[in-house]
């Protein structure tokens, strides 16, 4: 009887993992729509091409070597394509805790769930460098990011390895439930390194320090993208419980869904109110980024806060993202979609809030973990971007930027009926 229950749990946990992975994959569509809505019409096709391309690169490179670096596993090395049923049942038979023990699911489902996280990290870079980066330079960086940079820092966190043999983040009390730092801060840091080398879009900043708004072409599309991301985030956080087949885990999954939703709502409202107080009007783009900020913050710890605490944490993210976007503009760091602020600033905030509700985490561990992720990703990304800049160039010409990267890089217009001849 217990063997049958074990097999049922294995099937349930594997299926749940796959469904959550599919939800996270759906976030790729959210990033594509959000970014396409927040860039100018003449740059829409290129941003969509980047999003499909980076997802494909991530899936391929993580398959080839990224998963091996991060977890010591891989399709070519550990036989994930095959299931050793006898070995799995034998392991179950020797466990004293029966089927209430550790997570049990197919190794193939684990790879699928992990690879969509890699793509999410790279998607963050896409929006920050929009409208002036060369397509092939971006895809070349995606190869390095998804095969080496992300898997290395992931091996020190979720992989449980020591940081260059010096210290173990887990021993210091570092905790990142679903990736506020491991995924979101990493993506934002790689984006920051690129933006510093790339420079701002022409016309974004005036000679006297003024900031010139460059409106996006399709705010309905950006809003749709935000809702897609909001929905996909349930898989992001809910799937990070890693199992479903017992009462405690099912409760944790439900709480993760509830807190994820609460934090997004809190972040959206806080950003809306903050923008109203600062600008005197309701700013839709700040509202959208506020929702995403709340989602990033709660990603660091989605199951230990109460729903009210999750709402407050999300609201703190919503306030922070508004001031972070304004600060970056004052520093002339041009981020067309606010990705560095949403995923970087709020990723750090999420990590720092973990000890408030999780007694197993320490503030020192969170700080060291955040600094480790930032230092590694920024340093290596800056080196890679610099090499690409020297070898092939990373920015289109001023004339091409004015013409629009759609025609230059892709040869077609997203909205041909409205394009100029």
C-alpha positions as CSV (number, residue, x, y, z in Angstrom):
1,X,0.0,0.0,0.0
2,X,2.8,2.4,0.9
3,X,4.6,1.7,-2.3
4,X,1.5,2.7,-4.3
5,X,1.2,5.9,-2.3
6,X,4.8,6.6,-2.9
7,X,4.3,6.2,-6.6
8,X,1.3,8.4,-6.5
9,X,3.2,11.1,-4.7
10,X,6.1,10.8,-7.2
11,X,3.6,11.3,-10.1
12,X,1.9,14.2,-8.4
13,X,5.1,16.0,-7.5
14,X,6.5,15.5,-10.9
15,X,3.3,16.8,-12.6
16,X,3.1,19.8,-10.3
17,X,6.8,20.6,-11.0
18,X,6.0,20.5,-14.8
19,X,2.9,22.7,-14.5
20,X,4.8,25.3,-12.4
21,X,7.7,25.2,-14.9
22,X,5.2,25.9,-17.7
23,X,3.8,28.9,-15.7
24,X,7.4,30.3,-15.4
25,X,7.9,29.7,-19.1
26,X,4.8,31.8,-19.7
27,X,6.6,34.6,-18.0
28,X,8.8,34.8,-21.1
29,X,5.7,36.0,-22.9
30,X,5.1,38.5,-20.1
31,X,8.6,40.0,-20.4
32,X,8.2,40.1,-24.2
33,X,4.9,42.0,-24.0
34,X,6.0,44.3,-21.2
35,X,9.2,45.3,-23.0
36,X,7.5,45.6,-26.4
37,X,4.9,48.0,-24.9
38,X,7.5,50.2,-23.1
39,X,9.8,50.7,-26.1
40,X,9.1,52.9,-29.2
41,X,7.3,51.3,-32.1
42,X,10.5,51.3,-34.3
43,X,12.2,48.9,-31.8
44,X,9.4,46.4,-31.2
45,X,10.5,43.6,-33.6
46,X,14.0,43.5,-32.2
47,X,12.9,43.3,-28.6
48,X,10.6,40.4,-29.5
49,X,13.4,38.7,-31.4
50,X,15.7,39.1,-28.4
51,X,13.1,37.5,-26.0
52,X,12.5,34.5,-28.2
53,X,16.2,34.2,-28.9
54,X,17.4,34.5,-25.3
55,X,14.9,31.8,-24.2
56,X,16.2,29.4,-26.8
57,X,19.8,30.2,-26.0
58,X,19.1,29.6,-22.2
59,X,17.4,26.3,-22.8
60,X,20.3,25.1,-25.0
61,X,23.2,26.3,-23.0
62,X,21.8,25.2,-19.6
63,X,21.3,21.8,-21.2
64,X,24.8,21.5,-22.5
65,X,26.7,22.7,-19.4
66,X,24.8,25.1,-17.1
67,X,22.9,22.4,-15.1
68,X,26.1,20.4,-14.6
69,X,27.9,23.5,-13.2
70,X,25.1,24.5,-11.0
71,X,24.0,21.1,-9.6
72,X,26.5,18.5,-10.8
73,X,23.8,17.0,-13.0
74,X,22.8,17.0,-16.7
75,X,21.1,15.1,-19.4
76,X,24.4,13.9,-20.8
77,X,26.0,13.0,-17.5
78,X,23.4,11.6,-15.1
79,X,21.0,9.7,-17.3
80,X,18.0,12.0,-16.6
81,X,16.4,10.6,-19.8
82,X,16.0,7.3,-18.0
83,X,14.2,6.5,-14.8
84,X,15.7,3.8,-12.5
85,X,12.4,2.7,-10.9
86,X,14.0,0.0,-8.8
87,X,16.6,2.4,-7.3
88,X,13.9,5.0,-6.5
89,X,11.7,2.4,-4.8
90,X,14.7,0.9,-3.0
91,X,15.6,4.4,-1.6
92,X,12.0,4.7,-0.5
93,X,12.1,1.4,1.3
94,X,15.1,2.4,3.4
95,X,13.8,5.7,4.5
96,X,12.3,5.9,7.9
97,X,10.1,8.8,7.1
98,X,8.3,7.0,4.2
99,X,6.7,9.1,1.5
100,X,6.5,12.2,3.9
101,X,10.3,12.8,3.4
102,X,12.2,14.9,1.0
103,X,11.0,16.0,-2.4
104,X,10.5,13.2,-5.0
105,X,10.1,14.0,-8.6
106,X,11.6,13.2,-12.0
107,X,15.0,14.5,-12.7
108,X,13.8,15.7,-16.1
109,X,11.1,17.8,-14.4
110,X,13.7,19.3,-12.2
111,X,15.8,20.4,-15.2
112,X,12.8,21.8,-16.9
113,X,11.8,23.8,-13.8
114,X,15.4,25.1,-13.4
115,X,16.0,26.1,-17.0
116,X,13.0,28.5,-17.1
117,X,14.5,30.3,-14.2
118,X,17.8,30.8,-16.2
119,X,15.8,32.3,-19.0
120,X,14.0,34.7,-16.5
121,X,17.4,36.0,-15.3
122,X,18.5,36.7,-18.9
123,X,15.1,38.3,-19.8
124,X,15.8,41.0,-17.2
125,X,18.8,42.2,-19.2
126,X,16.8,42.5,-22.4
127,X,14.6,45.4,-21.3
128,X,17.4,47.4,-19.7
129,X,19.5,47.5,-22.9
130,X,16.6,48.1,-25.2
131,X,16.6,50.4,-28.2
132,X,20.3,50.8,-28.7
133,X,22.1,47.4,-28.3
134,X,23.1,45.2,-31.2
135,X,21.1,42.0,-31.4
136,X,24.0,39.6,-31.9
137,X,26.1,41.1,-29.2
138,X,23.1,40.6,-26.8
139,X,22.7,36.9,-27.9
140,X,26.4,36.3,-27.5
141,X,26.3,37.5,-23.9
142,X,23.2,35.4,-23.3
143,X,25.4,32.3,-24.2
144,X,27.9,33.2,-21.4
145,X,25.3,34.3,-18.9
146,X,23.2,31.2,-19.1
147,X,26.0,28.7,-19.4
148,X,28.4,30.0,-16.9
149,X,27.7,33.3,-15.0
150,X,24.3,32.3,-13.6
151,X,25.1,28.6,-13.0
152,X,28.2,29.5,-11.0
153,X,26.5,31.8,-8.6
154,X,23.6,29.4,-8.5
155,X,26.0,26.6,-7.4
156,X,27.0,28.7,-4.4
157,X,23.4,29.2,-3.3
158,X,20.9,26.6,-4.4
159,X,23.7,24.2,-5.4
160,X,25.2,24.3,-1.8
161,X,28.8,24.7,-2.9
162,X,31.4,26.9,-1.2
163,X,32.2,30.2,-2.8
164,X,35.6,29.5,-4.4
165,X,36.3,27.3,-1.4
166,X,36.3,30.2,1.0
167,X,32.8,30.2,2.6
168,X,29.4,28.6,2.4
169,X,26.5,31.0,2.1
170,X,24.2,28.4,3.7
171,X,26.4,28.2,6.8
172,X,26.2,32.0,7.1
173,X,22.4,31.9,7.2
174,X,21.7,32.9,3.6
175,X,18.3,32.1,2.4
176,X,16.6,32.9,-0.9
177,X,13.4,30.9,-1.4
178,X,12.7,31.4,-5.1
179,X,15.4,33.7,-6.3
180,X,15.1,37.4,-5.4
181,X,18.9,37.5,-5.4
182,X,19.9,34.3,-7.3
183,X,17.6,35.1,-10.3
184,X,16.5,38.7,-10.1
185,X,19.5,40.5,-8.6
186,X,21.7,38.5,-10.9
187,X,19.8,39.6,-14.0
188,X,19.7,43.2,-12.9
189,X,23.4,43.2,-12.1
190,X,24.3,41.9,-15.6
191,X,22.0,44.6,-17.0
192,X,23.7,47.3,-15.0
193,X,27.1,46.3,-16.3
194,X,25.8,46.5,-19.8
195,X,24.1,49.8,-19.4
196,X,27.2,51.4,-17.9
197,X,29.2,50.5,-21.0
198,X,26.4,51.1,-23.4
199,X,25.4,54.6,-22.4
200,X,21.9,56.2,-22.6
201,X,19.7,56.5,-25.6
202,X,20.3,59.6,-27.6
203,X,18.0,62.4,-26.4
204,X,17.2,60.8,-23.1
205,X,19.3,63.3,-21.0
206,X,19.7,67.0,-21.9
207,X,22.9,69.1,-21.6
208,X,21.7,70.7,-18.4
209,X,20.9,67.5,-16.6
210,X,17.2,67.3,-17.5
211,X,15.6,64.0,-18.0
212,X,13.5,63.7,-21.2
213,X,10.7,61.1,-21.1
214,X,10.7,58.7,-24.0
215,X,7.2,57.2,-23.9
216,X,6.5,53.6,-24.9
217,X,4.5,52.8,-27.9
218,X,1.9,50.5,-26.5
219,X,0.9,50.7,-22.9
220,X,-2.0,48.3,-23.2
221,X,0.6,45.7,-24.3
222,X,2.8,46.6,-21.3
223,X,-0.2,46.1,-19.0
224,X,-1.0,42.7,-20.5
225,X,2.7,41.7,-20.1
226,X,2.5,42.7,-16.4
227,X,-0.6,40.6,-15.8
228,X,1.1,37.6,-17.6
229,X,4.1,38.0,-15.3
230,X,1.8,38.3,-12.3
231,X,0.2,35.0,-13.3
232,X,3.5,33.2,-14.1
233,X,4.9,34.2,-10.8
234,X,2.6,31.7,-9.1
235,X,4.6,29.0,-10.7
236,X,7.8,30.8,-9.8
237,X,7.1,30.9,-6.1
238,X,4.6,28.1,-5.8
239,X,6.8,25.7,-7.6
240,X,9.8,26.5,-5.4
241,X,8.1,24.6,-2.5
242,X,9.3,21.7,-4.7
243,X,6.5,19.2,-3.8
244,X,2.8,19.0,-3.3
245,X,2.1,15.4,-2.3
246,X,1.6,15.8,1.5
247,X,-0.5,18.1,3.7
248,X,2.3,20.4,4.9
249,X,3.6,20.9,1.4
250,X,0.1,21.6,-0.1
251,X,-0.4,24.2,2.6
252,X,2.9,25.8,1.8
253,X,2.0,26.0,-1.9
254,X,-1.3,27.6,-1.1
255,X,0.4,30.1,1.1
256,X,3.0,30.9,-1.5
257,X,0.3,31.6,-4.0
258,X,-1.6,33.8,-1.5
259,X,1.5,35.8,-0.4
260,X,2.6,36.2,-4.0
261,X,-0.7,37.8,-5.0
262,X,-0.8,39.9,-1.8
263,X,2.7,41.3,-2.4
264,X,2.0,42.2,-6.0
265,X,-1.2,44.1,-5.0
266,X,0.6,45.9,-2.2
267,X,3.4,46.9,-4.5
268,X,1.1,48.2,-7.2
269,X,-1.0,50.3,-4.7
270,X,2.1,51.7,-3.0
271,X,3.7,52.7,-6.3
272,X,0.5,54.2,-7.5
273,X,0.1,56.4,-4.4
274,X,3.8,57.3,-4.4
275,X,3.7,58.4,-8.0
276,X,0.6,60.5,-7.3
277,X,2.3,62.2,-4.4
278,X,5.4,62.9,-6.4
279,X,4.0,63.7,-9.9
280,X,0.5,64.8,-9.0
281,X,-0.9,62.2,-11.4
282,X,-1.4,58.4,-11.5
283,X,1.6,57.0,-13.5
284,X,0.7,53.7,-15.2
285,X,4.3,52.7,-15.8
286,X,5.1,53.1,-12.1
287,X,2.0,51.2,-11.2
288,X,3.1,48.3,-13.4
289,X,6.6,48.3,-12.0
290,X,5.2,48.5,-8.5
291,X,3.3,45.3,-9.0
292,X,6.5,43.6,-10.3
293,X,8.5,45.1,-7.5
294,X,6.2,43.5,-4.9
295,X,6.6,40.2,-6.7
296,X,10.4,40.4,-6.7
297,X,10.4,41.2,-3.0
298,X,8.2,38.3,-1.9
299,X,10.2,35.9,-4.1
300,X,13.0,35.8,-1.4
301,X,10.6,34.3,1.2
302,X,7.1,33.4,0.1
303,X,5.9,31.0,2.8
304,X,6.9,32.3,6.2
305,X,5.2,35.8,6.1
306,X,1.6,36.2,6.9
307,X,-0.5,37.6,4.0
308,X,-0.6,41.0,5.7
309,X,3.2,41.0,6.1
310,X,3.5,40.0,2.4
311,X,1.3,42.9,1.5
312,X,3.5,45.3,3.5
313,X,6.7,43.8,2.1
314,X,5.3,44.3,-1.4
315,X,4.3,47.9,-0.6
316,X,7.9,48.6,0.5
317,X,9.0,47.4,-2.8
318,X,6.5,49.5,-4.6
319,X,7.7,52.7,-2.9
320,X,11.4,51.7,-3.4
321,X,11.0,51.1,-7.1
322,X,9.7,54.6,-7.8
323,X,12.6,56.3,-6.0
324,X,15.1,53.9,-7.5
325,X,13.9,54.6,-11.1
326,X,14.1,58.4,-10.4
327,X,17.6,58.0,-8.8
328,X,19.0,56.1,-11.8
329,X,17.7,58.8,-14.1
330,X,19.5,61.4,-12.0
331,X,22.6,59.3,-12.4
332,X,22.0,59.1,-16.2
333,X,21.7,55.4,-16.1
334,X,19.1,54.8,-18.8
335,X,16.9,51.8,-18.3
336,X,13.9,52.0,-20.7
337,X,11.7,49.6,-18.7
338,X,13.0,50.0,-15.1
339,X,14.4,46.5,-15.0
340,X,17.4,47.4,-12.8
341,X,15.2,49.0,-10.2
342,X,12.5,46.3,-10.2
343,X,14.8,43.3,-10.1
344,X,17.9,44.8,-8.6
345,X,16.9,47.3,-5.9
346,X,13.8,45.3,-5.0
347,X,15.8,42.0,-5.2
348,X,18.1,43.3,-2.5
349,X,15.2,44.5,-0.4
350,X,13.6,41.1,-0.6
351,X,16.8,39.4,0.6
352,X,17.1,41.8,3.5
353,X,13.5,41.2,4.6
354,X,13.9,37.5,4.9
355,X,15.2,37.4,8.5
356,X,12.1,39.3,9.6
357,X,9.9,36.2,9.2
358,X,12.5,33.4,8.7
359,X,14.4,32.6,11.9
360,X,16.8,30.3,10.0
361,X,18.1,33.3,8.0
362,X,20.6,35.9,9.3
363,X,21.0,39.5,8.3
364,X,24.7,39.0,7.9
365,X,24.1,36.0,5.7
366,X,21.7,37.9,3.5
367,X,24.1,40.8,3.1
368,X,27.1,38.5,2.3
369,X,24.9,36.5,-0.1
370,X,23.7,39.7,-1.9
371,X,27.3,41.1,-2.1
372,X,28.6,37.7,-3.4
373,X,26.0,37.5,-6.2
374,X,26.5,41.2,-7.2
375,X,30.3,41.1,-7.1
376,X,30.5,37.9,-9.2
377,X,27.9,38.8,-11.8
378,X,29.0,42.4,-12.2
379,X,32.7,41.6,-12.5
380,X,32.3,38.8,-15.0
381,X,29.5,40.5,-17.0
382,X,31.6,43.7,-17.3
383,X,34.5,41.7,-18.6
384,X,32.3,39.8,-21.2
385,X,30.5,43.0,-22.3
386,X,33.9,44.8,-22.6
387,X,35.2,41.9,-24.8
388,X,32.1,42.0,-27.0
389,X,32.4,45.8,-27.3
390,X,36.0,45.5,-28.4
391,X,35.4,42.6,-30.8
392,X,32.1,43.3,-32.5
393,X,30.7,46.4,-30.8
394,X,27.6,46.4,-28.6
395,X,25.8,49.6,-29.7
396,X,24.2,50.5,-33.0
397,X,25.2,53.7,-34.6
398,X,23.4,57.0,-33.9
399,X,21.9,56.9,-37.4
400,X,20.6,53.4,-36.9
401,X,19.2,54.2,-33.5
402,X,17.3,57.1,-35.0
403,X,16.1,54.9,-37.9
404,X,15.1,52.1,-35.4
405,X,16.7,48.8,-34.7
406,X,13.8,46.9,-36.2
407,X,14.8,47.8,-39.8
408,X,18.5,47.7,-39.1
409,X,18.7,44.4,-37.2
410,X,15.6,42.6,-38.4
411,X,14.5,44.2,-41.7
412,X,10.8,44.5,-40.8
413,X,8.5,46.8,-38.9
414,X,6.2,45.7,-36.1
415,X,3.4,48.1,-37.3
416,X,3.9,48.6,-41.1
417,X,0.7,50.4,-41.6
418,X,1.9,53.2,-39.3
419,X,5.6,53.2,-40.2
420,X,7.3,56.0,-42.2
421,X,8.6,55.3,-45.7
